[in-house]
Amino acid sequence: MSKGANVDLSTLTTATGPLTVALSWIDPSGEGEADVSVLLLGADGKVGGDADFVFYNQPASADESVRLLGKTPTGSGSEDRILVDLAALRPGVQRLVVAASRYAGATFGALDELRLTVSDSTGQVLLAFDIEGADTETAFIFGELYRRGEGWKFRAVGQGYESGLAGLAADFGINADDSDEEEATPPPAQPADASSTADASGTGQPEPPAVAAASAPALEAPAESVDRPKRVRTAKKKATVAKAVKVSLAEHPSWQQARLFPVNGLRNDQERETRATATLLAVMAQVPEFGRRLTARFNAPAGTIQNFAEASFKHGDTKVRPDGVLRVARAGRIWTALIETKTGGNPLKADQVEAYLEVAARHGYETVITLSNDLALDNEHPLKVDKKLLRKVSLRHLSWAEVAHEADMLCHHDGVANPVHAWLLSELLHYLRQDNAGCQGFRDMGAAWVPVRNAVTTNTLRLGDRRAMQVAESWEKLIRQLCLRLSGQTGLAIAPVLRKRRDGDASVRRLQTVTSLVETGRMNAEIRIPNTGGPVLLEADLRTGQIDTTVEIPSADRARSLTRVQWLLRQLNDAPPELRIEALTPGNPTGPCDLLKNLIAEPGLLVPEDGKQVTSFRLTLATGMGTKRGTEETGFVRSVDTAMDRLHQEVLQLLKLDTAPTTEARPAS
């Protein structure tokens, strides 16, 4: 679509159910992201109240018709998704304005390839709008959905604001406060019904303060006058999740703590699949926040979740038994999905999934969900099925790594309303991480790995080798899973960095990886980690058997180059002695370089001889590369995880950058 154009959504799809609006961009610098927001407007072009402003501090409308799904790493970067249930909107809402904003002084002109897409409930992309010409704007309206008669239309807007999210919100009737200060004022008056402060389980226990901060709308009432209007705080909340200190009462280290979901006794793949499915579905039903995050990925409406295991359906002359059935009820409507689960290295089977698609179509069910350790890239299902079967039923995929990521974010960063629910999520995470559960995510580079590795070392790999393309695809999956895991651990928006223009064809991107393997024997990826100065370059050299992790950080603002070097070395006192440090000056891609163990005694080794001022440092940590295809001690997958963890834990976490561009943690969603 072009700017200003509009389209009737009913002419693009016949599917019913919620839409998914996705906003994406490329961040060439890797210095920060943007956040999406939605405003629900009446006929007067204004919000009906603060609850009609959906953004990072208030991620869903009161009726759950609009919900932010958060940032999701993709094969080509990341995208921010919004679930919109048009049928669930109250009649007074006439327009939905879809916007995004940046923070810490960043502008949209620094981002490339601004794009909005709208997909229907089957996952089919209905429209795309590319925005060009962004400059100094700190907030942007991408587009809007608006009523026209009995239906809805979409308009491509592409309008920018230099006043940030607060300025954009003010245009639509929101009294915003974008200051970072927390005013020492009493909380807003509570409802008359005292039971509203009890937890969701009905135990009468008050909601913990840290959890309340992560789940309540960010509203303020100024202390000096209760008659002044409330303000929506657009500054990101600094909510924390309390960590309980436990003392073990075990008499011996061999004593194992009893677990809600044990892995003992699982003897075969069938038992693992049955246990894993039942465990996940049970936690989804009991923890509303977790269940909603997962079902929203499949465009399910917000509502009551009920799950069933091992349901039987007639199919021809036989019966089929999906691993699970997921049902969501809302306003008299029931949304249903059949679930097929695989654990370990077991692949999905096309004939099995196609049988479930036929059953779903015959029963009027909306979706078939596959769940395995494989990852879907570029929104493409990892399994090829007959497209005729997808006319009435959508086919979606979920990785166990994505399940763990959502559980991690809720359990350790965003918070849940009930402490018991937090414990359930922690037990689920413990189960997923056990080897015998078979749910650890992508763990195998595939059968093509060893032949390609050997061809690289003997310099016999050539373009056109299909096995090399398979390795390139596995590399993308490994990097995406790495980002998911680190995001869950840190609560930060960690994602791959894409510096080249979107080509729309994953095979072209993978061909670039194959070309690099043929010419240099290397595979590389850039990963954005907020608050680290620049993106991390992860490079696996198959010829030398080494993985380098590199990050460039700005130097401190000191008068002399030597004091800038000393500033860095003081912070890296506990870093690995083999850390390689290079001092860079303006206009020079290389500079003085040495190992940390040598620089501790002689920091002057990094001072440029030409007298130019050091402006940044390049830090590189080398790790031995595993040669086998999996996660065993000598496996390639494990060595990549180890290399990234070493840089993050032993180097990046030691640094406090006083001149680095400031980026924020991932907001609650």
C-alpha positions in Angstrom: 0.0 0.0 0.0 1.0 3.6 -0.5 0.7 6.4 2.0 -2.9 7.7 2.3 -4.4 4.6 0.6 -7.2 2.6 2.2 -8.7 -0.8 1.7 -11.8 -2.7 2.8 -10.7 -5.6 4.9 -13.7 -7.7 3.9 -12.4 -7.8 0.3 -9.1 -9.3 1.5 -10.2 -12.3 3.6 -13.3 -14.3 4.5 -11.7 -15.6 7.7 -13.3 -14.7 11.0 -11.4 -14.1 14.2 -8.9 -11.6 15.4 -6.3 -9.9 13.2 -2.6 -9.6 13.9 -1.0 -6.2 13.2 2.8 -6.5 13.0 5.2 -3.5 13.0 8.8 -4.2 12.0 12.0 -2.3 11.2 15.7 -2.8 10.8 18.0 -1.2 13.4 21.4 -0.7 11.6 23.2 0.6 14.7 21.8 -2.0 17.1 21.4 0.8 19.6 17.7 0.5 20.5 14.2 -0.5 19.5 10.8 1.1 19.2 7.6 0.3 21.1 4.1 -0.1 19.6 0.9 1.4 21.0 -2.8 1.5 20.0 -5.4 4.2 20.7 -9.1 3.3 20.7 -11.0 6.4 19.5 -14.7 7.4 19.5 -16.6 9.3 16.8 -15.0 12.6 18.1 -11.5 11.3 17.5 -10.6 11.1 21.2 -10.2 8.2 23.6 -13.0 7.4 25.9 -10.6 7.2 28.9 -7.1 6.2 29.9 -8.0 2.5 29.5 -8.3 3.2 25.7 -4.5 3.8 25.5 -2.8 0.5 25.0 1.0 0.7 25.3 4.0 -0.9 27.2 2.7 0.2 30.6 -0.8 -1.0 29.9 -0.5 -3.8 27.4 -4.2 -4.6 26.9 -7.6 -2.9 26.7 -10.0 -3.6 29.5 -12.1 -6.0 27.3 -9.0 -7.7 25.8 -10.1 -6.7 22.3 -6.6 -5.2 21.8 -3.5 -6.7 23.3 0.2 -6.1 22.7 2.0 -9.5 22.1 5.5 -8.0 22.5 8.6 -8.3 20.4 9.4 -11.6 18.7 12.8 -12.4 17.2 12.5 -13.5 13.6 14.9 -14.9 11.0 15.4 -11.4 9.7 15.4 -9.3 12.9 12.4 -8.7 15.1 8.8 -7.5 14.9 6.3 -6.1 17.4 2.8 -7.7 17.2 -0.6 -6.6 18.2 -3.7 -8.8 18.5 -6.9 -7.0 17.4 -10.3 -8.6 17.9 -12.6 -6.2 15.9 -15.7 -8.2 16.8 -15.0 -7.7 20.6 -14.7 -3.9 20.4 -17.4 -2.0 22.1 -19.7 -0.2 19.6 -18.5 3.2 20.6 -15.0 2.6 19.3 -14.8 3.9 15.7 -11.1 3.9 15.0 -7.9 2.2 16.1 -4.7 4.2 15.7 -1.6 2.0 15.4 1.6 3.8 16.4 5.2 3.3 17.6 7.6 5.5 19.6 11.3 5.6 20.4 13.0 6.7 23.6 16.2 8.0 25.0 16.4 10.6 22.2 16.4 8.0 19.4 14.5 8.9 16.2 12.8 6.9 13.5 15.2 8.3 10.9 17.8 6.0 12.4 15.7 2.9 11.5 15.4 1.3 8.1 12.6 -0.5 6.4 9.7 0.7 8.6 6.8 -1.7 7.7 3.3 -2.6 8.9 1.5 -5.8 8.0 -2.0 -7.1 8.8 -2.7 -10.8 8.9 -6.0 -12.6 9.3 -6.8 -15.4 11.9 -5.2 -18.0 9.6 -1.9 -16.2 9.5 -2.3 -15.0 5.9 -0.8 -11.6 5.3 -3.6 -9.3 4.0 -1.7 -6.1 3.4 1.7 -4.4 3.8 2.6 -0.7 4.1 6.2 0.4 3.9 7.0 3.9 5.4 9.7 6.0 3.7 11.2 9.4 4.6 11.4 9.1 8.4 13.7 11.7 9.9 13.7 13.3 13.3 10.4 11.9 14.5 10.3 10.1 17.9 6.8 8.8 17.4 5.0 7.5 14.3 1.4 6.7 13.3 1.8 3.7 11.0 -1.9 3.2 10.1 -5.4 3.0 11.4 -8.4 0.6 11.4 -11.8 2.4 11.1 -15.4 1.4 10.9 -17.2 1.9 7.6 -20.8 0.7 7.6 -20.9 -2.8 9.1 -17.3 -3.5 8.2 -13.8 -2.2 8.8 -11.2 -0.6 6.6 -7.5 0.1 6.9 -5.8 3.4 6.1 -2.0 3.7 5.6 -1.1 6.9 7.5 2.7 7.3 8.0 2.5 10.5 10.1 5.4 11.4 12.4 5.7 13.3 15.7 8.8 14.9 17.1 7.2 15.2 20.6 7.4 11.4 21.3 4.7 9.1 22.6 3.4 11.7 25.1 2.8 14.3 22.3 1.1 11.8 20.1 -1.2 10.6 22.9 -2.1 14.2 23.8 -3.5 14.7 20.3 -6.1 12.0 21.1 -7.1 13.2 24.5 -4.6 11.4 26.8 -3.1 13.5 29.6 0.4 12.0 29.5 3.3 12.3 31.9 6.6 11.3 30.3 8.8 12.3 33.3 11.0 9.6 35.0 10.3 10.8 38.5 8.0 8.8 40.7 5.9 11.2 42.8 5.5 10.3 46.4 1.7 10.3 46.3 -1.0 8.0 47.6 -2.3 5.5 45.2 -5.5 6.1 43.3 -8.7 5.4 45.3 -9.6 1.8 45.4 -13.0 0.4 44.3 -15.6 0.0 46.9 -15.4 -3.8 46.6 -12.6 -4.8 48.8 -12.3 -8.2 47.3 -10.8 -6.6 44.2 -7.5 -6.5 46.0 -7.4 -10.2 46.6 -5.4 -12.5 44.4 -6.9 -14.4 41.5 -7.1 -17.6 43.5 -9.6 -16.2 46.0 -7.3 -16.7 49.0 -7.7 -13.1 50.1 -4.0 -12.5 50.1 -3.1 -9.0 48.8 -1.2 -8.7 45.5 2.5 -8.4 46.1 3.8 -4.8 45.5 6.3 -5.9 42.8 3.6 -7.8 40.9 1.2 -4.9 41.3 3.7 -2.6 39.7 4.0 -4.9 36.7 0.4 -5.4 36.1 -1.5 -2.3 37.0 -2.1 0.6 34.6 0.4 3.4 35.0 -2.0 6.1 36.3 -1.1 8.9 38.6 -3.2 11.1 40.9 -1.3 14.3 42.0 -1.3 14.7 45.7 -1.9 18.4 45.8 -5.4 18.2 44.2 -7.6 15.2 43.9 -9.7 17.1 41.3 -6.9 17.3 38.8 -7.2 14.8 36.0 -5.1 11.6 36.2 -2.1 11.3 34.0 -0.9 8.3 32.1 2.7 7.8 32.8 4.5 7.1 29.5 7.9 6.9 31.2 8.7 3.2 31.4 8.0 1.7 34.7 11.0 0.4 36.7 9.2 -2.7 38.1 11.2 -5.4 39.8 10.4 -9.0 40.6 11.4 -10.1 44.1 13.7 -13.0 44.4 13.0 -15.3 47.4 16.0 -16.6 49.3 15.8 -20.2 50.1 17.9 -22.3 52.5 18.2 -25.9 51.7 17.3 -28.4 54.5 18.8 -31.4 52.7 21.3 -33.3 54.7 23.2 -34.4 51.6 23.8 -32.9 48.2 22.4 -36.0 46.5 18.9 -35.2 47.9 16.8 -33.9 45.1 13.9 -31.5 45.7 10.5 -32.9 44.9 9.0 -31.5 41.8 5.5 -30.9 40.6 6.3 -32.2 37.1 8.9 -35.0 37.4 10.8 -36.4 34.5 11.6 -39.7 36.3 10.2 -42.8 34.7 9.8 -41.4 31.2 10.9 -44.4 29.1 10.1 -43.6 25.5 9.2 -40.8 23.1 5.4 -41.4 23.4 5.5 -41.0 27.2 7.6 -37.8 26.8 5.1 -36.3 24.3 2.2 -37.2 26.5 3.8 -35.8 29.7 5.0 -32.6 28.0 1.6 -31.9 26.4 -0.3 -32.5 29.6 2.1 -30.4 31.6 2.0 -27.4 29.2 -1.8 -27.4 28.8 -2.4 -27.7 32.5 -0.2 -24.7 33.3 -1.8 -22.7 30.4 -5.3 -23.3 31.9 -4.2 -22.4 35.5 -2.0 -19.3 34.8 -4.2 -16.9 32.8 -1.4 -14.6 31.8 0.7 -17.4 30.4 -2.3 -19.1 28.6 -3.2 -15.7 27.1 0.3 -15.0 25.8 0.4 -18.3 24.0 -3.1 -18.4 22.6 -2.8 -14.8 21.4 0.0 -16.0 19.1 -2.6 -18.0 17.2 -5.2 -15.3 17.0 -7.4 -16.9 19.6 -9.9 -14.6 21.4 -9.4 -13.6 25.0 -11.5 -15.8 27.2 -11.8 -18.9 29.4 -9.2 -21.6 28.5 -9.9 -25.3 28.8 -7.5 -27.9 27.6 -7.9 -31.6 26.9 -5.4 -34.4 26.3 -5.7 -37.5 24.1 -9.1 -36.7 22.6 -10.2 -39.2 19.9 -11.7 -38.3 16.5 -13.0 -40.5 13.7 -11.0 -40.2 10.4 -12.1 -42.4 7.6 -12.2 -46.0 8.7 -9.8 -45.3 11.6 -9.5 -43.0 14.6 -6.9 -40.3 15.2 -5.8 -39.0 18.5 -4.1 -35.5 18.6 -1.9 -34.9 21.6 -4.2 -32.2 22.9 -7.2 -30.0 22.3 -7.2 -26.3 23.2 -10.5 -24.5 23.5 -11.1 -20.8 24.3 -14.7 -19.6 25.1 -15.7 -15.9 24.8 -19.2 -14.4 24.4 -20.9 -17.6 23.4 -18.2 -18.4 20.8 -15.7 -21.3 21.2 -12.3 -21.2 19.4 -10.7 -24.6 19.0 -7.2 -25.9 18.1 -5.9 -29.4 17.8 -2.3 -29.9 19.0 0.4 -32.3 17.7 3.5 -32.5 19.9 7.0 -33.8 19.3 9.9 -34.0 21.7 13.6 -34.6 21.4 14.8 -34.8 17.8 11.6 -36.4 16.5 10.3 -34.6 13.3 6.8 -33.7 12.6 5.0 -36.0 10.1 3.1 -34.5 7.2 0.5 -37.3 6.9 -0.2 -37.1 10.6 -0.7 -33.3 10.5 -2.7 -33.4 7.4 -5.1 -35.9 9.0 -5.6 -33.4 11.9 -6.2 -30.6 9.4 -9.0 -32.7 7.8 -10.5 -33.5 11.2 -10.4 -29.8 12.2 -12.1 -28.7 8.9 -14.8 -31.3 9.4 -15.6 -30.2 12.9 -15.3 -26.5 12.2 -12.2 -26.0 14.3 -10.0 -23.0 13.6 -6.4 -24.1 14.0 -4.0 -27.0 14.1 -0.9 -26.3 16.3 2.3 -28.2 16.0 4.7 -28.1 18.9 8.3 -29.3 18.6 11.9 -28.4 19.1 12.1 -27.0 15.6 11.7 -23.3 14.9 9.6 -21.6 12.3 11.5 -18.9 10.4 9.9 -16.0 8.5 6.4 -17.1 9.6 6.7 -20.2 7.5 5.7 -23.5 9.0 8.6 -26.0 9.1 6.4 -28.7 7.6 5.1 -28.8 4.0 1.5 -29.9 3.7 -1.2 -29.9 1.0 -2.2 -26.2 0.7 -5.8 -27.2 -0.1 -6.1 -28.3 3.5 -5.3 -24.7 4.7 -8.4 -23.1 3.1 -10.6 -23.5 6.2 -8.0 -24.3 8.9 -4.8 -22.5 9.8 -1.6 -24.4 10.6 0.6 -22.8 13.3 3.8 -23.8 14.9 5.3 -23.3 18.3 8.8 -24.2 19.5 9.5 -25.4 23.0 12.1 -22.6 23.1 9.3 -20.1 22.6 7.3 -21.7 25.3 10.2 -21.4 27.7 10.8 -17.8 26.6 7.2 -16.7 27.5 7.4 -18.6 30.8 10.7 -16.9 31.7 9.5 -13.4 30.9 6.4 -13.8 33.1 8.1 -15.7 35.9 11.2 -13.6 36.2 10.5 -10.2 34.7 6.9 -9.2 33.9 5.3 -10.8 36.8 1.9 -12.6 37.4 -1.0 -11.7 39.7 -0.8 -14.8 41.9 2.4 -16.1 43.7 1.2 -19.6 43.2 1.0 -19.0 39.4 4.7 -17.8 39.5 5.6 -21.1 41.3 3.7 -23.1 38.6 5.7 -21.3 35.9 9.0 -22.0 37.7 8.1 -25.7 37.9 7.2 -25.7 34.2 10.6 -24.1 33.4 12.4 -26.7 35.5 10.6 -29.5 33.6 11.4 -28.1 30.2 15.1 -27.8 31.0 15.6 -31.4 32.0 17.3 -33.6 29.4 14.8 -36.5 29.8 11.9 -34.2 29.0 13.1 -33.7 25.5 11.8 -30.0 25.4 15.1 -28.0 25.3 14.5 -26.5 21.9 16.7 -26.5 18.8 19.7 -28.8 19.6 20.8 -30.4 16.3 22.5 -28.8 13.2 21.2 -31.7 11.2 22.7 -34.5 9.0 24.3 -31.9 6.7 26.5 -30.4 9.4 29.4 -32.9 9.4 29.8 -33.2 5.6 29.7 -29.4 5.2 32.2 -28.9 8.0 34.5 -31.4 6.4 34.1 -29.8 3.0 35.0 -26.4 4.5 38.2 -27.7 6.1 39.3 -29.4 2.9 38.3 -26.3 0.8 36.0 -28.4 -1.4 32.7 -26.7 -0.5 31.1 -25.0 -3.5 28.1 -22.8 -4.2 25.0 -24.8 -5.1 25.6 -27.5 -2.4 22.2 -28.2 -1.0 23.7 -29.4 2.3 25.3 -26.0 2.8 21.8 -24.3 2.4 20.5 -26.7 5.1 23.3 -25.7 7.4 22.6 -22.0 6.8 19.0 -22.5 7.7 20.0 -24.3 10.9 22.4 -21.5 11.7 19.5 -19.0 11.5 17.4 -21.2 13.9 20.3 -21.5 16.3 20.7 -17.7 16.4 17.0 -17.1 16.9 16.9 -19.6 19.8 19.9 -18.0 21.3 18.1 -14.6 21.3 15.0 -16.1 22.8 17.0 -17.7 25.6 19.0 -14.6 26.4 15.9 -12.4 26.3 14.2 -14.8 28.8 17.2 -14.7 31.1 17.7 -10.9 31.1 14.3 -9.5 30.3 15.8 -7.4 27.5 14.7 -7.2 23.9 17.6 -9.2 22.4 17.2 -9.9 18.6 19.3 -10.5 15.5 20.4 -7.3 13.6 19.7 -7.1 9.9 21.8 -4.5 8.1 20.8 -5.2 4.5 17.5 -4.3 2.9 14.6 -6.8 3.2 14.7 -9.1 0.2 11.6 -11.0 1.1 13.2 -14.3 0.2 14.9 -16.3 2.9 16.8 -18.4 0.4 18.7 -15.2 -0.7 19.7 -14.5 2.9 20.9 -18.1 3.4 22.8 -17.9 0.1 24.8 -15.1 1.7 25.7 -17.4 4.5 26.7 -20.2 2.1 28.8 -17.8 0.1 30.7 -16.8 3.3 31.3 -20.4 4.1 32.7 -21.1 0.6 34.9 -18.0 0.6 36.0 -17.7 4.2 34.8 -20.8 6.0 32.8 -18.6 8.4 29.2 -18.1 9.5 28.4 -14.9 11.3 25.4 -13.1 12.9 25.0 -9.8 14.7 22.9 -9.7 17.9 21.5 -6.6 19.5 21.8 -6.6 23.3 20.6 -3.3 24.9 23.1 -1.3 27.0 26.2 -2.9 25.5 27.3 0.0 23.2 26.9 -1.8 19.9 25.7 -5.1 18.5 27.6 -8.3 19.3 29.2 -10.0 16.3 29.1 -13.8 16.6 31.4 -15.5 14.1 32.1 -19.2 13.8 35.2 -20.1 11.8 35.0 -23.7 10.7 38.6 -23.7 9.4 40.2 -22.7 12.7 37.6 -24.3 14.9 37.1 -21.1 16.9 34.1 -18.9 17.7 34.7 -15.2 18.2 32.3 -12.9 20.0 33.0 -9.2 19.4 31.5 -6.0 20.6 32.5 -2.4 20.1 32.0 0.0 22.9 32.5 3.8 23.1 35.3 5.0 25.3 34.7 7.2 28.3 34.9 11.0 28.0 38.4 11.5 29.4 41.1 14.0 28.5 43.8 11.6 27.3 43.8 8.2 25.5 45.8 6.6 28.4 43.1 7.5 31.0 40.5 6.2 28.6 42.3 2.9 28.4 42.7 2.8 32.2 39.0 3.4 32.6 38.3 0.3 30.6 40.9 -1.9 32.2 39.6 -1.1 35.7 36.2 -2.5 34.8 37.7 -5.6 33.1 39.8 -6.6 36.1 37.9 -9.9 36.5 37.4 -10.6 32.8 39.1 -13.5 31.1 42.9 -12.8 30.6 42.7 -13.9 27.0 40.2 -11.1 26.1 41.5 -9.2 23.1 41.2 -5.5 23.2 41.7 -3.1 20.3 41.7 0.7 20.6 40.1 2.6 17.7 40.4 6.2 16.5 38.3 8.2 14.1 38.5 7.0 10.5 40.6 3.9 11.3 39.0 0.5 11.2 41.9 -1.0 13.2 44.2 0.1 15.9 46.6 -1.0 18.7 45.6 -4.4 20.0 46.7 -6.8 22.7 45.4 -9.3 25.3 44.0 -8.2 28.6 46.6 -10.1 30.6 49.4 -8.0 28.9 47.5 -4.7 29.2 47.0 -4.9 32.9 50.7 -4.4 33.4 51.2 -2.1 30.4 48.1 -0.1 29.5 50.1 2.1 27.3 50.2 -0.6 24.7 46.8 0.6 23.5 47.7 4.2 23.2 48.0 5.1 19.4 51.5 6.2 18.3 50.0 8.9 16.0 48.6 10.7 19.0 45.0 10.4 17.9 42.3 10.2 20.6 40.8 6.8 21.3 37.1 6.9 20.7 36.0 3.3 21.1 37.3 -0.2 22.0 36.7 -3.5 20.2 36.5 -6.4 22.6 36.8 -10.0 21.3 36.6 -13.2 23.3 37.5 -16.5 21.5 35.9 -19.8 22.4 36.7 -23.3 21.1 34.2 -24.5 18.5 32.4 -27.9 18.9 32.6 -30.2 15.9 29.6 -32.5 16.4 26.2 -31.5 15.3 24.3 -31.4 18.6 24.5 -30.2 22.2 26.9 -32.8 23.6 30.1 -31.6 25.3 31.9 -31.4 21.9 28.8 -30.2 20.0 28.6 -27.1 17.9 25.3 -26.0 19.3 26.6 -26.0 22.9 29.8 -24.2 21.9 27.8 -21.4 20.3 25.7 -21.0 23.5 28.9 -21.2 25.6 30.7 -18.5 23.5 27.8 -16.1 23.9 27.3 -16.7 27.6 31.0 -16.2 28.2 31.0 -12.8 26.6 27.7 -11.7 28.2 28.5 -12.9 31.8 32.3 -12.5 32.0 32.7 -9.2 30.0 29.5 -7.3 29.2 28.1 -7.5 32.7 31.3 -6.0 34.1 31.0 -2.8 31.9 29.3 0.4 32.9 29.4 2.6 29.9 29.2 6.3 30.7 29.0 7.5 27.1 27.1 4.6 25.4 23.7 5.3 23.9 21.1 4.5 26.5 18.6 1.8 25.7 15.8 0.5 27.8 14.9 -2.9 29.0 11.9 -4.7 27.3 8.7 -3.2 28.7 6.1 -5.4 30.3 3.8 -6.9 27.7 
